Amino acid sequence: MDSLYSINDHELLQRLTNYFKDDGFIACNNLQQAHELLSSLLVFYLINDMQFLLRVLYQIDVSETKVRAVFNCGNPKDIAPGLSQLIISRELEKSISRRKYK
């Protein structure tokens, strides 16, 4: 996952911290650790607070088509890693775009 894009990891981790209100992202040393932490948080939100999760997905602007495809996986433990990948990929895309048009 780390090699997909060239980006300041701190920027991405700070954005995830802001969206999910979890300081654990700042302690992550790489995107793989962030992916694992985000996956575990997503399992929690899938089970306990779907409205919050849907609101965050909307704020991040993750493709609804892609989200639906991931939701077809079944249970939260299977859905969470796919959603995590979509969220991180979208945040990376947005960061690259911001830098391109800066």
C-alpha positions as CSV (number, residue, x, y, z in Angstrom):
1,M,0.0,0.0,0.0
2,D,2.8,2.4,0.8
3,S,4.3,2.3,-2.7
4,L,1.0,3.3,-4.5
5,Y,1.5,7.0,-4.1
6,S,4.1,9.5,-3.0
7,I,2.6,11.5,-0.2
8,N,3.3,12.9,3.2
9,D,2.0,10.1,5.4
10,H,1.6,12.6,8.3
11,E,-1.0,14.6,6.3
12,L,-3.0,11.5,5.6
13,L,-2.8,10.3,9.2
14,Q,-4.0,13.7,10.4
15,R,-7.0,13.7,8.1
16,L,-8.0,10.2,9.3
17,T,-7.6,11.4,12.9
18,N,-9.9,14.3,12.1
19,Y,-12.6,12.2,10.4
20,F,-12.6,9.4,12.9
21,K,-11.7,11.3,16.1
22,D,-9.0,8.7,17.0
23,D,-5.5,9.8,17.9
24,G,-4.2,6.3,17.2
25,F,-3.5,7.2,13.6
26,I,-0.7,9.6,14.7
27,A,1.2,6.7,16.2
28,C,1.1,4.7,12.9
29,N,4.5,4.4,11.2
30,N,3.2,3.6,7.8
31,L,0.1,3.3,5.7
32,Q,-0.2,-0.5,6.4
33,Q,-0.5,0.3,10.2
34,A,-3.1,3.0,9.4
35,H,-5.0,0.5,7.2
36,E,-5.1,-2.0,10.1
37,L,-6.2,0.6,12.6
38,L,-8.8,2.0,10.3
39,S,-10.1,-1.6,9.5
40,S,-10.6,-2.2,13.2
41,L,-12.4,1.1,13.7
42,L,-14.6,0.4,10.7
43,V,-15.7,-2.9,12.2
44,F,-16.8,-1.0,15.3
45,Y,-18.7,1.6,13.3
46,L,-20.3,-1.0,11.0
47,I,-21.8,-2.7,14.1
48,N,-22.5,0.2,16.3
49,D,-22.9,3.5,14.4
50,M,-23.6,3.0,10.7
51,Q,-24.9,6.6,10.4
52,F,-21.6,8.0,11.5
53,L,-19.8,5.8,9.1
54,L,-22.0,6.7,6.1
55,R,-21.6,10.4,7.0
56,V,-17.8,10.1,7.0
57,L,-17.8,8.1,3.7
58,Y,-19.9,11.0,2.2
59,Q,-17.5,13.6,3.6
60,I,-14.5,11.8,2.2
61,D,-16.3,11.4,-1.1
62,V,-15.8,7.7,-1.5
63,S,-17.5,6.4,-4.6
64,E,-20.9,5.1,-3.8
65,T,-20.6,2.4,-6.4
66,K,-17.4,1.1,-4.9
67,V,-18.8,1.3,-1.4
68,R,-21.8,-0.8,-2.5
69,A,-19.5,-3.4,-4.0
70,V,-17.6,-3.7,-0.8
71,F,-20.8,-4.0,1.3
72,N,-21.7,-7.1,-0.7
73,C,-18.9,-8.9,1.1
74,G,-21.2,-9.7,4.0
75,N,-20.1,-9.4,7.6
76,P,-18.3,-6.4,9.1
77,K,-14.9,-8.1,9.4
78,D,-15.0,-8.8,5.7
79,I,-16.3,-5.4,4.7
80,A,-13.9,-3.3,6.9
81,P,-10.6,-3.9,5.0
82,G,-12.2,-3.1,1.7
83,L,-13.7,0.1,3.1
84,S,-10.3,1.0,4.7
85,Q,-8.6,0.6,1.3
86,L,-11.2,2.8,-0.4
87,I,-10.9,5.5,2.3
88,I,-7.1,5.6,2.2
89,S,-7.0,5.5,-1.6
90,R,-9.5,8.4,-1.9
91,E,-7.6,10.5,0.6
92,L,-4.4,9.9,-1.3
93,E,-6.1,10.9,-4.6
94,K,-7.4,14.1,-3.0
95,S,-3.9,14.9,-1.6
96,I,-2.3,14.4,-5.0
97,S,-5.0,16.5,-6.7
98,R,-4.5,19.3,-4.1
99,R,-0.8,19.4,-4.8
100,K,-1.2,19.3,-8.5
101,Y,-3.4,22.4,-8.6
102,K,-1.7,24.3,-5.8
